[in-house]
């Protein structure tokens, strides 16, 4: 007995659902250049010494396992000793941190040439080097700031932003490598201190950054302030804060994609096992056909339709940041109508969607 054509169509549809890969999560924003700082002085002869390459290699080797690392490099062939460090944002994965640091270090020569000191701040990380004896500045000196355009979220916007800042200032020194993110209503705020700062120094630096951003950005809907040893940023989201808060939500999106992929794969395996089981049933040496096969197909179709709708409920409801409760749930089932239609055709020959379609939402 061959496989019924209707069942083949049904299984083909499920296979298409399973093999579609999850949407890729772009990390391009992590590598966006925020600002650069270059010394006016260059290495003799206008050439970067080998110690810079040695420093880059050491920093790169540490970036997969640490969010912050500093070291120095020197050689007998050169009297120049070079100090360097990297600082990744605390919510980055090891692979994202390593990729960001690599991109930042490769930008040293691109943006600063053969300068004796270079500082490159990307959205996701900082990487810098400077020769021994390079002039130092205060850890709370402002290096860069940027403010959004337009107004904030109404008359109480600054109150909400200041509440988020207060939470951030109170908790930023509590561990997690000097990283802290928080939100209050529609305002998301985060801070990152350099990894070797004490809790007290980190808190003081962040407080200075908050004071700068309040003065520099006023009621702007977003702002970033970078000091020598720390930086802060805030954003106002009138329609709700994205799940995970801005770029940090990429990790959550990756996790959701992995979980959904596993769930779809498991469901497909179960469906295949049910189908295989129906094929091995025999009666007097003959495979049971007719009503038995139709009943099995109907049951499988019902399960697939329900499962398909359930997956779209997860995607539209739980993996979407601004989900309106009660709207996304039943609306998602509309995407499963094609499966429900196949199920009804197999079940009783119906060619229209009625209330018989599984009401799993």
N, C-alpha and C positions, 0 to 999 in steps of 0.2 A: 504494500500500500504506500503510495507517495504521500508526501506531506501536503495537506490541504492548502490550496493557493491562498485562501484568506489568512490562514495562520502564518504563511510565509510573509505576506505583506505586513502582518502585525509585528512579527519578529524583526523584519527589516527596519521598521520604524524605530523599534527600541534600539537596534544596533546603531542607527544613525545618532540617536540621542546619546548613546554611550561613548562613541568615538569622537564626538566633538570635543576638542580640547578646551580647558578653561581659558577665559580671556587673560592675556598676559598683563602683569602689573609692571608698568614702566617705572624705572628708577631714575629717569632722566632728571627729575627735579632735584634729586640728591646731589647732582653734579653741577648744578647751576652756580655760576660765579656770583658771589655776593659782593666781595670787594677784594682788592689786592693792595699790598704794601711793599714797596721796593726801595732799597737804599739808593741814594744818589751816587754812592761810591761803588766802583767795580773792581773785580779781581785784576791783578796785573796782567797785561797782555790781552784783556778782554775775553779770557777763556776760563770756564768753570773748572776748578781743580778736581782731581780724582776723589778727594775726600767727600765731595758732595754726593758722588755716585755711591760711595761706601755707606754714607749716612742714609741715603734713600733705601739701600738694600736692607739695612738693619731695621729701619722703621717699617718697611713693607713686611718683613718677616714677623713682626709683632702685631700687625694690624688685624689679623684674623682671630686673635685670642684676647686682645685688650682694646679698650676704648680710648685709653690714654697711654702714651709712652714718650719718654724723652731720653736722649742720649747725646753723646758727642763723638766725633770722629777726627782722627789725626793720622799723619803718616810721616815716616822718616824722610821721605823725599820732599816734603813740604813743611814749612814752618807754620802753616795755617791750620789752626784747630777750629772745627765747625761744630756748633751746637744745633740740635734740631728736636722737634717734637711733632706729634699729631694728637688731635682730640676729636673723637667722633661723638656725634650726638648719642645720648644714652639709650634711645629706643631703636637704634639700628642693630641689625643682625651682624654676626661676624663677617659674613661674606659681603654685605653691603658696606660695612666699615672699611674692609680691605680694598674694595673697588673704589670707594670714595677717596681714600688716602692715596691710592695709586694715581688717580686722576689729578688730585691736587698737587702731588709732587711732580708729575709730568708737566704741570703748568708753570712750575718755577721758572724755567728758562724761557718759556713762551711769553710770559707776561713781564718778567723782570730781567731777562737777558743774563748777564754775568754779574749781577749785583751781589755785593758781599752779604746782603740780607734780603730775604724774600718771605712774604707772608701771604698765603692764599687761603681765603675763606670761601668754601663752597656751602651750599645749603646744609649738607649732611656732615661736614667735617672741616677741620682746620689743619693745615700742615705748614710749618715754617722752619727756616734755618737762618742762622746768623753766625758770623765769625766771632771767635773769642775776643772779648773786650768790647763788643758792640754796645753803644749807649743804651741804657735801660730806661723805661718810663714807669710811671705808677701803674699798679695793677688795675686801678679804677679809671684810668684815662680813657675817654671816649675815642674810639678809632673810626667808627662809622655808624650812621643811622639812616633809616629810611622810614617814611610814613605813608600810609595809604591816603587816597584822595576821597573827598566827600565827607559827609557827616556820619556820625555813629548811629546807634540804635535808639534815638529819641532822647528825651530830657534826662532819663536815668541811666543812659549808656555808661557814662563815666563812673557812676556808682557801681554798676555791675563789673566794669573792668577793674576798678580799684579793689573790689571784693576778691576777684580772682587773683590779683596781685598780692593781696594780703595773705591768701592761702599759700601762694607760691613762696613768698618770703619766709613764712613760718615753717615750711617743710623742706626747702631746697637743700639744706645742710644735713638732712637725715639719712644720707647714704645714696646708693644707686649712682655712684660716680659723679656726684654733683649735678645730676639731671633730675628735673622735676617738671611735670606737666599737670595742669588742672583746668577746670572749667567752671564757670558760674553762669547759669542760664545760657545765653547765646555767645558768651565770650570764652575763647580758649586761650590759655597762656602757658608758656613754657620757659624754662631757664636751663642753661648749661654752664657750669663752672669748669675751669681747668682742673684736671684730675688730681693735681698735687696740692690743691688748696685745702686748708682745714675747714671744718664745718662753719666755724665762726667767720673766717675770711670769705668763704663762699657766700654766706648770708649777707655779709656787709657789701660785697661786690654786687650782688643782685639788688639790694636795696638802692645802691647808687644808680644802677641801670634803670630801675623803676622811676626814680626821681628824674633822670634824664628823659625818659620816654614820655613822662607826663608833661614835661616842659616843652620838649621838641615836637611832640605829635598832637598834643591837646586832645581834641575830640575826634581825631582821625579813626576810621574803622579798623585800622591795622597799623602795626609798627614794629620795628626791630631796632635794637640798640646794642652795639658791640663795643665792649670795653676790652682792655688789654687781657684780663683774666676771666671774663665771663660775658655772656650775652643773654638777652631775653627777647621774646617776640610775643605778640598777641594778635588775635584776629577776631572779628565779629562776624557771626554767621546768622543772618536774619531768619533763615529757614531751618535752623538747627545745626548743631556742631556735627561734622562728619564723624562716622564711627571711627574711633581711634585718634581723632583730632588731626586733620591735615594729612601730611605725608606719612605720619606715624601709622595711619590706618592701613598702609600698604601691607604691613605684616599681618594684620587681621584679615585683609582680603586674600592673602596667600593661604592663610590657615583655612578660611572658608572654602577656597577652591579645592584644597586637598581633601577636606572632609566631604564636600559634595562629590568629588571624583570617586572617593572610596565608596560612598553610599550608592552612587549610580552603578558602579562596578558590581557591588554586592547584590543589588537588586537584579541585575542582568543575569548573574550566576544562578540566583534562585529561580528565575523564570526559566532558564535553560534546563535546570534540574527537573522542574515540574513538567516541562515538555517532554524530556527524555523518559520520565516515569510513565507518562501517558502512552508512549510508543511501545513500551515493553509489556503492557497489559495484554493478556491473551485469553481467549475463550474458545475452547475446542480447537486449538491450534491456529485460530484466526485472530488478528488484531481487532479489538472491539472498535467498531466504527459507529456510524449513525449518531444516536442520541448521546452515547457515552463520549465520543470525540467532541461533539458539539458542546456538551456540557463542560468538558475540560477546557476547550478553547474559550468558552464564555467566561469561565472562572479566571483563566490566565488574563484574558482581555480586561476583565474587571480589575484585577490586581494591578496590571500595567497602567490602566487609566488612573486609578487611585494613587499609585506610586508617582506617576508623572506629575499629577496635580500637586502632590505633597512636595515634590522637589521645587516646583515653581513657587509654591507658598514659601519655602525656605529662602529661595533666591530673592523674591520680591518683598518678602516681609522681614526676614531676619538678617539678610546680608545687605540690605539697602539701608542707607543711613537715615533717610527721612521718610520712614514708612508711616502712613496714616492708618492707625488701627481701624479695622472694620472695612477698609476700602481695598487694600492690597490683597486681602485673604481670598475673597470670592472672585475678584477680578482675575486672579492668577489662573483660575480653572478654565478661563476662556481659552488659554493657550493649549489646553488639553482636549479641545473639542474634536480635533481630528482623530485622536485615539479613541475617544468616546464613540465617535461615529462608526469607526471600524468595529468596535465592540458591539454596537447595536445591530449592525448589518449581520455580523456573525450570529448574534443571539437570536434575533427574530425577524431579520430582513428589513428592519426599519431603515429609512434613509433620511431621517431628520432627528435632530437633537431634541429630546423631550426630558421630562423629569426623570425618565428611567436612567439617565446618565448618573453614575455614582456621585452622590452628594457628599464628597469627602471634605468639602470646604464649608 
